[in-house]
Amino acid sequence: MSLTLSKQPPVLPDDGPGPQLRIVPVRRTGQWAAAVALLVLLALALVSVVRNDAFQWGVVGDYFATAAVLRGLWLTLWLTAAVMALGFALGTVLAVMRLSANPVLKAVSWGYVWLFRSTPILVQLLFWFNIGALYPEILGVRTVDLMGPVTVAVVGLTLHEAAYAAEVVRGGILSVERGQIEAAQSLGLGRWRRLRRIVLPQAMRSIVPPAGNMLIGTLKGTSIVSIIAVQDLLYSVQLVYHRTYQVVPLLLVATIWYVVVTSLLSLGQYYVERYYARGSADAR
């Protein structure tokens, strides 16, 4: 006869509900003290800026919406849009070449990105501005007549932007799962149709954030074209303060316009990112 012993936990006497424990939040006295001190310093700085007569806020208001400043602002916006559109069009071609199985295309794309990312944008602009010294005529037309300051700005900024856009687009394409491309191949879709209908729409989720940052950077970077006498926003206010000697208020005019436009672009970037991130866990 065998006995089977069952292992059961001992029964403890029920003494009723135990004492209620009160959760005490962690006191962050140091963080709140630092936050208050920071707010006080920011308030003092703001009051100093507003009440300092040297800023000449009345002059800022007088020149903020003048015709010369608005023409410069319009050229800055137009130049930014043209450079971004052309730069990403060329960058997409370079990215596809870099991902190609053809070694010549890969080498040319890599060399282009390496060259234009290795030289400062100011050097590139000055080089294109003086291209007439190397080629006095292009297609029977004098280079000086063909390559005006605005054309030089578009060409120089576009070629520079395309090198960075190529890496952004290439990274976005590589972020697409390989299974998506294989599924498109199994359906008999051609290479360009796969790229246009399958790869790029999914890659946009990874392309949009850095592309938005590039857009804002390009807007601010267009101020460098003032060095070759392109009448953008910065050059327009420079023309005014060279005549009136009111340097600080005119620079404030340009600064405020840059802040306004970049803020609007940042807001637009937020909603574009939300659009392409819909359906994902990272969507906000």
C-alpha positions as CSV (number, residue, x, y, z in Angstrom):
1,M,0.0,0.0,0.0
2,S,1.5,3.3,-1.1
3,L,0.7,6.7,0.3
4,T,0.6,9.8,-1.9
5,L,1.5,13.0,-0.1
6,S,0.0,16.1,-1.6
7,K,2.2,19.2,-1.3
8,Q,-0.2,22.1,-0.5
9,P,0.9,25.5,0.8
10,P,0.1,26.0,4.5
11,V,-3.0,28.0,5.2
12,L,-2.2,31.2,7.0
13,P,-4.7,32.8,9.4
14,D,-6.7,35.7,8.0
15,D,-5.9,38.7,10.1
16,G,-8.0,41.0,8.0
17,P,-6.9,43.7,5.6
18,G,-3.3,44.9,6.1
19,P,-2.3,48.5,6.6
20,Q,-2.9,50.8,3.6
21,L,0.3,52.0,2.1
22,R,0.4,55.6,0.8
23,I,2.4,56.2,-2.3
24,V,4.6,59.3,-1.9
25,P,5.8,60.9,-5.1
26,V,9.5,61.6,-5.5
27,R,10.3,65.2,-4.7
28,R,12.3,66.8,-7.4
29,T,13.2,70.0,-5.6
30,G,16.4,70.5,-7.5
31,Q,14.8,70.2,-10.9
32,W,12.0,72.7,-10.0
33,A,14.5,75.1,-8.5
34,A,16.6,74.9,-11.8
35,A,13.4,75.4,-13.9
36,V,12.4,78.5,-11.9
37,A,15.9,80.0,-12.1
38,L,15.9,79.3,-15.9
39,L,12.5,81.0,-16.3
40,V,13.7,84.1,-14.4
41,L,16.8,84.3,-16.5
42,L,14.7,84.1,-19.7
43,A,12.3,86.7,-18.5
44,L,15.2,89.1,-17.6
45,A,16.8,88.5,-21.1
46,L,13.4,89.2,-22.8
47,V,12.9,92.4,-20.8
48,S,16.4,93.5,-21.7
49,V,15.8,92.9,-25.4
50,V,12.5,94.7,-25.4
51,R,13.5,97.7,-23.4
52,N,16.9,98.2,-24.9
53,D,16.7,101.2,-27.2
54,A,19.7,100.1,-29.1
55,F,17.6,97.5,-30.9
56,Q,15.6,100.3,-32.5
57,W,12.3,98.3,-32.7
58,G,10.6,101.3,-34.3
59,V,13.0,101.0,-37.2
60,V,12.4,97.3,-37.4
61,G,8.7,97.9,-37.7
62,D,9.3,100.5,-40.4
63,Y,11.4,98.2,-42.7
64,F,9.8,94.9,-41.9
65,A,7.3,94.9,-44.8
66,T,8.9,97.3,-47.2
67,A,9.0,96.4,-50.9
68,A,12.7,95.8,-51.0
69,V,12.6,93.4,-48.1
70,L,9.6,91.5,-49.5
71,R,11.3,91.2,-52.9
72,G,14.3,89.7,-51.2
73,L,12.1,87.4,-49.2
74,W,10.3,86.2,-52.3
75,L,13.7,85.5,-54.1
76,T,14.8,83.5,-51.0
77,L,11.6,81.4,-51.0
78,W,11.8,80.9,-54.8
79,L,15.5,79.9,-54.6
80,T,14.8,77.5,-51.8
81,A,11.9,75.8,-53.7
82,A,13.9,75.5,-56.9
83,V,17.0,74.1,-55.2
84,M,15.1,71.6,-53.2
85,A,13.1,70.4,-56.2
86,L,16.1,70.1,-58.6
87,G,18.4,68.8,-55.8
88,F,16.1,65.9,-54.9
89,A,15.3,65.1,-58.5
90,L,19.1,64.8,-59.2
91,G,19.6,63.1,-55.8
92,T,17.1,60.5,-56.6
93,V,18.8,59.6,-59.8
94,L,22.2,59.4,-58.0
95,A,20.7,57.2,-55.3
96,V,19.3,54.8,-57.9
97,M,22.7,54.8,-59.6
98,R,24.4,54.0,-56.3
99,L,22.1,51.0,-55.7
100,S,22.5,49.8,-59.3
101,A,24.4,46.6,-60.0
102,N,26.4,48.4,-62.7
103,P,29.8,49.2,-61.2
104,V,30.3,52.2,-63.5
105,L,27.0,53.8,-62.3
106,K,27.9,53.1,-58.7
107,A,31.3,54.6,-59.0
108,V,30.1,57.8,-60.7
109,S,27.4,58.3,-58.1
110,W,29.8,57.6,-55.2
111,G,32.4,60.0,-56.8
112,Y,29.8,62.8,-57.2
113,V,28.6,62.5,-53.6
114,W,32.2,62.4,-52.3
115,L,33.3,65.4,-54.3
116,F,30.4,67.8,-53.5
117,R,30.3,66.8,-49.8
118,S,34.0,67.3,-49.5
119,T,34.1,71.0,-50.6
120,P,32.4,74.0,-48.8
121,I,29.4,75.5,-50.4
122,L,31.0,78.9,-50.5
123,V,34.0,77.5,-52.5
124,Q,31.6,75.9,-54.9
125,L,29.6,79.1,-55.4
126,L,32.7,81.2,-56.0
127,F,34.0,78.5,-58.4
128,W,30.8,78.6,-60.5
129,F,30.7,82.4,-60.3
130,N,34.2,82.5,-61.9
131,I,33.6,79.7,-64.4
132,G,33.9,82.2,-67.2
133,A,37.7,82.3,-66.6
134,L,37.8,78.6,-67.6
135,Y,35.2,78.5,-70.3
136,P,34.7,82.0,-71.9
137,E,32.0,80.6,-74.1
138,I,29.4,77.8,-73.7
139,L,27.5,76.7,-76.9
140,G,28.6,79.9,-78.7
141,V,27.2,82.1,-75.9
142,R,29.4,84.2,-73.6
143,T,29.6,82.5,-70.2
144,V,29.2,85.9,-68.5
145,D,25.8,86.4,-70.2
146,L,24.7,82.8,-69.6
147,M,25.7,82.4,-66.0
148,G,24.3,85.4,-64.1
149,P,24.3,85.6,-60.3
150,V,20.9,84.0,-59.9
151,T,21.8,81.1,-62.3
152,V,25.0,80.6,-60.5
153,A,23.2,80.4,-57.2
154,V,20.7,77.8,-58.6
155,V,23.4,75.7,-60.2
156,G,25.8,75.8,-57.2
157,L,23.2,75.2,-54.5
158,T,21.4,72.4,-56.6
159,L,24.6,70.4,-57.2
160,H,25.6,70.7,-53.5
161,E,22.1,69.8,-52.3
162,A,21.9,66.8,-54.7
163,A,24.9,65.1,-53.0
164,Y,23.1,65.1,-49.6
165,A,19.7,64.3,-51.1
166,A,21.2,61.3,-52.7
167,E,22.2,59.9,-49.4
168,V,18.8,60.7,-47.8
169,V,17.0,58.9,-50.7
170,R,19.4,56.0,-50.6
171,G,18.9,55.5,-46.9
172,G,15.1,55.6,-47.4
173,I,15.2,53.0,-50.1
174,L,17.4,50.7,-48.0
175,S,14.9,51.0,-45.2
176,V,12.2,49.2,-47.3
177,E,12.0,45.5,-46.4
178,R,13.5,43.2,-49.0
179,G,10.3,41.1,-49.0
180,Q,8.3,44.0,-50.4
181,I,10.6,44.2,-53.4
182,E,10.6,40.4,-53.9
183,A,6.8,40.4,-53.8
184,A,6.7,43.1,-56.5
185,Q,9.1,41.1,-58.6
186,S,6.9,38.0,-58.3
187,L,4.0,40.1,-59.7
188,G,6.1,40.9,-62.8
189,L,6.5,44.6,-62.1
190,G,9.4,46.2,-63.9
191,R,12.3,47.9,-62.1
192,W,11.1,51.5,-62.5
193,R,7.5,50.6,-61.7
194,R,8.6,48.8,-58.6
195,L,10.6,51.9,-57.6
196,R,7.8,54.3,-58.3
197,R,4.8,52.3,-57.0
198,I,6.3,50.1,-54.2
199,V,9.7,51.3,-53.0
200,L,9.5,55.1,-52.9
201,P,6.0,55.4,-51.2
202,Q,7.3,53.2,-48.4
203,A,10.7,54.9,-48.3
204,M,9.0,58.3,-47.8
205,R,8.5,57.5,-44.1
206,S,12.3,57.5,-43.7
207,I,13.0,60.3,-46.2
208,V,10.6,63.0,-45.0
209,P,12.2,63.8,-41.6
210,P,15.8,64.4,-43.0
211,A,14.3,66.1,-46.1
212,G,12.4,68.5,-43.9
213,N,15.6,69.3,-42.0
214,M,17.3,69.9,-45.4
215,L,14.6,72.2,-46.5
216,I,15.0,74.4,-43.4
217,G,18.7,74.3,-43.8
218,T,18.5,75.2,-47.4
219,L,16.3,78.2,-46.6
220,K,18.8,79.5,-44.2
221,G,21.7,78.5,-46.4
222,T,20.5,80.6,-49.3
223,S,21.8,83.6,-47.4
224,I,25.2,82.7,-48.6
225,V,24.3,83.8,-52.1
226,S,24.6,87.4,-50.9
227,I,28.3,86.9,-51.4
228,I,27.8,86.9,-55.2
229,A,25.4,89.8,-55.1
230,V,22.1,87.9,-55.4
231,Q,19.4,90.1,-53.9
232,D,17.9,87.6,-51.5
233,L,16.5,88.6,-48.1
234,L,19.9,89.1,-46.4
235,Y,21.4,91.1,-49.4
236,S,18.3,93.3,-49.5
237,V,18.6,94.3,-45.9
238,Q,22.4,94.8,-46.4
239,L,21.7,97.3,-49.2
240,V,19.4,99.3,-46.8
241,Y,21.8,99.4,-43.8
242,H,24.8,100.3,-46.1
243,R,22.8,103.4,-46.9
244,T,21.2,104.1,-43.5
245,Y,23.9,102.7,-41.2
246,Q,21.2,101.0,-39.1
247,V,22.8,97.6,-39.0
248,V,21.2,96.0,-36.0
249,P,17.5,96.8,-36.7
250,L,17.9,95.7,-40.4
251,L,19.5,92.4,-39.3
252,L,16.6,91.9,-36.9
253,V,14.2,92.3,-39.8
254,A,16.0,89.5,-41.7
255,T,16.2,87.4,-38.5
256,I,12.5,87.7,-37.8
257,W,11.5,86.8,-41.3
258,Y,13.8,83.7,-41.2
259,V,12.2,82.7,-37.9
260,V,8.7,83.1,-39.2
261,V,9.3,81.1,-42.4
262,T,11.3,78.3,-40.7
263,S,8.5,78.0,-38.0
264,L,5.9,77.5,-40.7
265,L,8.1,75.0,-42.5
266,S,8.6,73.1,-39.3
267,L,4.8,73.0,-38.7
268,G,4.3,71.7,-42.3
269,Q,7.0,69.1,-41.7
270,Y,5.2,67.8,-38.6
271,Y,2.0,67.2,-40.5
272,V,3.7,65.6,-43.5
273,E,5.5,63.2,-41.2
274,R,2.2,62.3,-39.6
275,Y,0.7,61.6,-43.0
276,Y,3.5,59.2,-44.0
277,A,3.6,57.6,-40.5
278,R,-0.1,56.8,-40.4
279,G,-0.8,53.2,-39.6
280,S,2.6,52.7,-37.8
281,A,3.2,52.5,-34.1
282,D,5.4,55.7,-34.2
283,A,2.6,57.9,-35.6
284,R,1.7,60.8,-33.3
